[in-house]
Amino acid sequence: SLNTTTTPSSVSEALIDRKCKQAMELEMEALEKNNTWKLVTLPPGKKPVGCKWVYTVKYWADGTIERYKARLVAKGFTQTYGVDYLETFAPVAKMNTVKVILSLVANHDWDL
């Protein structure tokens, strides 16, 4: 049966849990490594976009915990395209998904 681990609903709850805190640190390291943002001076009359932490627990098929995951997300609903941003970003597919699709293409002789 699936484990009933609860996910934190706030940063203060997450910081108490060693595994959640480690997941947050890994997320920050990845964001910095990928040059996700650049610090600039806020233009006059503009407000910074807020952000929020989202926590999940990933499970293996047998119900055991695979890992704890933390994602820092922007509160994008406060943004206006062309005013606050010009580019968008979407997470990429997992490598296993790409391999399955390529395998189907090869096995069915489909065009890619």
Secondary structure, DSSP 8 states (H G I E B T S, - for coil): --------SSHHHHHHSHHHHHHHHHHHHHHHHTT--------TT-----EEEEEEEEE-TTS-EEEEEEEEEE-GGG--BTTTBS--------HHHHHHHHHHHHHTT---
